[in-house]
Amino acid sequence: MSSRIDLVVGGVRAAELVNAYRERLERLDLLSPHAALNVACYAYASGCVHVLAAPGQVWIRDEDGGRPDDPEAAELHVLEIGNTESGHFALCREPCGIEVRVPLEQLGRGYALARWPQEDGSGRTR
């Protein structure tokens, strides 16, 4: 993705996403706070999927990225973001209810962000 996040979601939400990514880098990748901030800021400036992806989002398969008979789900609801020895991933639920781990690189290449999580009035996202 090459769009500026702040133009898509506004400055406050963009800062929340960058800080969430910085915190994940510190916790999951064991980076120092300074290094994590540098990586998160670089990722923000380049529109990286690692910054964009967050629980509660809905991503749809990019029309250019797949064939109609492609076995990949046309829509994914992000449940959580995680990291394993094989890399960063999004745990997603397909419309049929199946949960799958999608590498973030694959999510960024083959899907487009369709909906951001919305707060339900109590401060929680739904």
C-alpha positions in Angstrom: 0.0 0.0 0.0 1.3 3.4 -0.8 -1.4 5.8 0.6 -0.7 8.1 3.5 -2.5 6.7 6.5 -3.3 10.1 8.0 -5.2 11.1 4.8 -7.3 8.0 5.0 -8.1 7.8 8.7 -7.1 11.2 10.1 -4.1 12.2 12.2 -5.4 10.9 15.6 -6.2 7.4 14.3 -3.0 7.3 12.3 -1.0 8.1 15.5 -2.9 5.3 17.4 -2.1 2.8 14.6 1.6 3.8 14.6 1.8 3.6 18.4 0.1 0.2 18.4 2.6 -1.1 15.8 5.5 0.4 17.9 4.1 -1.4 21.0 3.8 -4.7 19.0 7.4 -4.3 17.8 8.6 -3.9 21.4 6.6 -6.8 22.7 6.7 -9.3 19.9 10.0 -8.5 18.2 11.8 -7.4 21.4 13.0 -4.1 19.8 14.2 -1.3 22.0 11.6 1.6 22.3 13.8 3.8 20.1 14.3 1.2 17.4 10.6 0.3 17.5 9.6 3.9 17.1 12.0 4.3 14.1 10.7 1.2 12.4 7.0 2.2 13.1 7.6 5.8 11.7 9.3 4.4 8.6 6.4 2.0 8.1 3.9 4.8 8.6 5.6 7.0 6.0 5.6 4.1 3.4 2.0 3.0 4.1 3.1 -0.4 5.3 0.4 -3.1 6.0 2.1 -3.8 9.3 0.9 -0.4 10.5 -2.5 -0.5 8.9 -3.6 -4.0 10.0 -5.6 -4.0 13.2 -8.2 -6.2 14.9 -11.8 -5.4 13.9 -11.0 -4.5 10.3 -12.5 -6.0 7.2 -10.3 -6.6 4.1 -11.6 -7.6 0.7 -9.7 -9.4 -2.0 -8.2 -6.9 -4.5 -9.9 -7.3 -7.9 -6.5 -7.2 -9.6 -5.0 -9.6 -7.1 -7.0 -12.7 -7.7 -9.2 -14.8 -10.1 -12.9 -15.4 -9.5 -12.2 -19.1 -8.9 -9.4 -18.3 -6.4 -9.7 -20.4 -3.2 -8.8 -17.4 -1.0 -11.7 -15.8 0.8 -13.1 -12.7 -0.9 -13.5 -11.0 2.6 -11.5 -11.3 5.8 -12.4 -10.0 9.2 -9.2 -9.4 11.3 -9.5 -10.9 14.8 -5.9 -10.3 16.0 -2.4 -9.5 14.8 0.4 -11.9 15.8 3.9 -13.0 15.2 5.4 -16.5 14.8 8.8 -17.8 13.8 7.6 -17.6 10.2 6.6 -13.9 10.4 3.8 -11.5 11.2 0.2 -12.6 10.5 -3.4 -11.6 10.9 -5.7 -14.2 12.4 -8.9 -13.7 10.3 -12.4 -15.0 10.1 -13.8 -15.8 6.6 -17.5 -15.2 5.9 -18.2 -18.9 6.3 -16.7 -18.8 9.9 -13.4 -20.5 9.3 -10.4 -18.8 11.0 -7.2 -18.6 9.0 -3.7 -17.1 9.6 -2.8 -14.7 6.7 0.7 -13.4 6.5 0.6 -9.6 6.6 2.6 -9.4 3.3 -0.1 -11.5 1.6 -2.9 -9.3 3.2 -1.2 -6.2 1.9 -0.6 -7.5 -1.6 -3.9 -9.3 -2.3 -6.5 -7.5 -0.2 -7.7 -3.9 0.2 -8.9 -2.4 3.5 -12.7 -2.1 3.3 -13.8 -1.1 6.8 -12.1 0.2 9.9 -13.3 -1.0 13.4 -16.0 1.2 14.8 -16.4 2.1 18.5 -19.7 1.0 20.0 -20.2 4.0 22.3 -18.5 2.4 25.3 -15.1 2.9 23.8 -14.8 -0.7 22.7 -14.4 -1.6 19.0 -16.8 -3.9 17.2 
